[in-house]
Amino acid sequence: MYVNEEEVRIWVKQLEETNDLKQKSRSGRPTRLTPTQRRYLGQLEIISKSLGIPRSVPLLTEEAIKRRIAWAKAHQRKDWNSVIFSDESTFQMFRNTIQVRYKDGESIPSRPVVKHPFKQNLCGAVLNYY
């Protein structure tokens, strides 16, 4: 068993000086809860929460969808023969199954779906060439 010699010296000195091994008062805000009360509250917090996977939510909001539709309608008459369309896709080999705790009766927490997490990206382009 390892015992820190300096720590033992401190305790022996305190015992000789005060004939007591109580810890000295410390500066700062005093605690309101005993260690037992803190443990009990922590257990209550864990018990009162459910465990589940956050639901996925799309990154496009209703406002963003409306703006895209407005842009498409404004550019319907454009000469698209001189335009190159490019796109990229991400392929995920596994699903992220991080579990979160939430209180009973509350809705399941959501997590934003990021566009490019650690995955394989594929890029491509299409043009009208004649």
C-alpha positions as CSV (number, residue, x, y, z in Angstrom):
1,M,0.0,0.0,0.0
2,Y,1.4,3.4,-1.0
3,V,1.3,6.2,1.5
4,N,2.5,9.7,0.8
5,E,5.1,10.5,3.5
6,E,4.5,14.3,3.3
7,E,0.8,13.8,3.8
8,V,1.5,11.6,6.9
9,R,3.8,14.3,8.3
10,I,1.1,16.9,7.9
11,W,-1.5,14.8,9.7
12,V,1.0,14.0,12.5
13,K,1.9,17.6,12.9
14,Q,-1.8,18.6,13.1
15,L,-2.5,15.9,15.7
16,E,0.4,17.1,17.9
17,E,-0.6,20.8,17.6
18,T,-4.4,20.5,18.0
19,N,-4.9,17.0,19.4
20,D,-7.5,16.6,16.6
21,L,-7.6,15.4,13.0
22,K,-10.5,17.6,11.8
23,Q,-9.9,19.4,8.5
24,K,-9.3,23.1,8.8
25,S,-11.9,25.4,7.5
26,R,-11.3,26.4,3.9
27,S,-11.9,29.7,2.1
28,G,-14.8,29.9,-0.4
29,R,-18.5,29.3,-0.4
30,P,-19.5,26.6,2.1
31,T,-21.3,23.5,0.7
32,R,-25.0,23.3,1.4
33,L,-25.3,19.6,0.9
34,T,-23.5,16.7,2.6
35,P,-21.7,14.1,0.4
36,T,-24.6,11.7,1.1
37,Q,-27.2,14.2,-0.1
38,R,-25.1,14.9,-3.2
39,R,-24.9,11.2,-4.0
40,Y,-28.7,10.7,-3.5
41,L,-29.5,13.7,-5.8
42,G,-27.2,12.3,-8.5
43,Q,-29.0,8.9,-8.3
44,L,-32.4,10.6,-8.5
45,E,-31.3,12.5,-11.6
46,I,-30.1,9.3,-13.4
47,I,-33.3,7.4,-12.4
48,S,-35.6,10.2,-13.6
49,K,-34.2,10.3,-17.1
50,S,-34.7,8.0,-20.0
51,L,-32.1,6.8,-22.4
52,G,-32.5,7.1,-26.2
53,I,-31.0,8.1,-29.5
54,P,-31.7,11.7,-30.5
55,R,-34.0,12.1,-33.5
56,S,-32.5,13.4,-36.7
57,V,-33.8,16.8,-38.0
58,P,-33.1,18.2,-41.5
59,L,-30.7,21.0,-41.9
60,L,-33.0,22.9,-44.3
61,T,-35.6,25.0,-42.5
62,E,-38.9,26.0,-44.0
63,E,-37.5,29.4,-44.7
64,A,-34.5,27.9,-46.6
65,I,-36.8,25.8,-48.7
66,K,-38.9,28.8,-49.6
67,R,-35.8,30.8,-50.7
68,R,-34.6,27.9,-52.9
69,I,-38.0,27.7,-54.6
70,A,-38.0,31.4,-55.2
71,W,-34.5,31.3,-56.7
72,A,-35.6,28.4,-59.0
73,K,-38.7,30.3,-60.2
74,A,-36.6,33.5,-60.8
75,H,-34.1,31.5,-63.0
76,Q,-36.6,29.5,-65.1
77,R,-36.0,31.4,-68.4
78,K,-32.1,31.3,-68.1
79,D,-30.1,29.7,-71.0
80,W,-28.8,26.6,-69.2
81,N,-26.7,25.4,-72.1
82,S,-23.6,27.2,-70.8
83,V,-24.0,26.0,-67.2
84,I,-22.2,23.2,-65.5
85,F,-24.0,21.4,-62.6
86,S,-21.9,19.9,-60.0
87,D,-22.8,18.0,-56.8
88,E,-21.3,15.9,-54.1
89,S,-22.7,13.0,-52.0
90,T,-21.5,11.6,-48.8
91,F,-21.6,7.9,-48.0
92,Q,-21.6,6.8,-44.4
93,M,-20.5,3.3,-43.6
94,F,-22.0,3.2,-40.1
95,R,-24.8,5.0,-38.2
96,N,-24.0,7.3,-35.3
97,T,-25.9,5.8,-32.3
98,I,-25.0,8.2,-29.5
99,Q,-27.4,7.9,-26.7
100,V,-28.6,10.8,-24.6
101,R,-30.6,11.0,-21.3
102,Y,-33.8,13.0,-21.2
103,K,-36.5,13.5,-18.6
104,D,-39.6,11.4,-18.8
105,G,-42.5,13.3,-20.4
106,E,-40.1,15.5,-22.5
107,S,-39.7,15.2,-26.2
108,I,-36.7,13.3,-27.4
109,P,-33.8,15.7,-27.9
110,S,-32.9,16.4,-31.5
111,R,-29.4,16.6,-33.1
112,P,-28.6,18.5,-36.3
113,V,-27.6,16.2,-39.2
114,V,-24.2,17.6,-40.4
115,K,-23.5,17.6,-44.1
116,H,-20.0,16.1,-44.1
117,P,-19.1,14.1,-41.0
118,F,-16.2,11.5,-41.1
119,K,-17.3,9.7,-44.2
120,Q,-16.5,9.1,-47.9
121,N,-17.3,12.0,-50.3
122,L,-18.0,11.6,-54.1
123,C,-18.1,14.6,-56.4
124,G,-19.4,14.8,-60.0
125,A,-20.5,17.3,-62.7
126,V,-22.9,17.4,-65.6
127,L,-23.0,19.8,-68.6
128,N,-24.8,20.1,-71.8
129,Y,-22.1,19.6,-74.5
130,Y,-22.9,19.4,-78.2
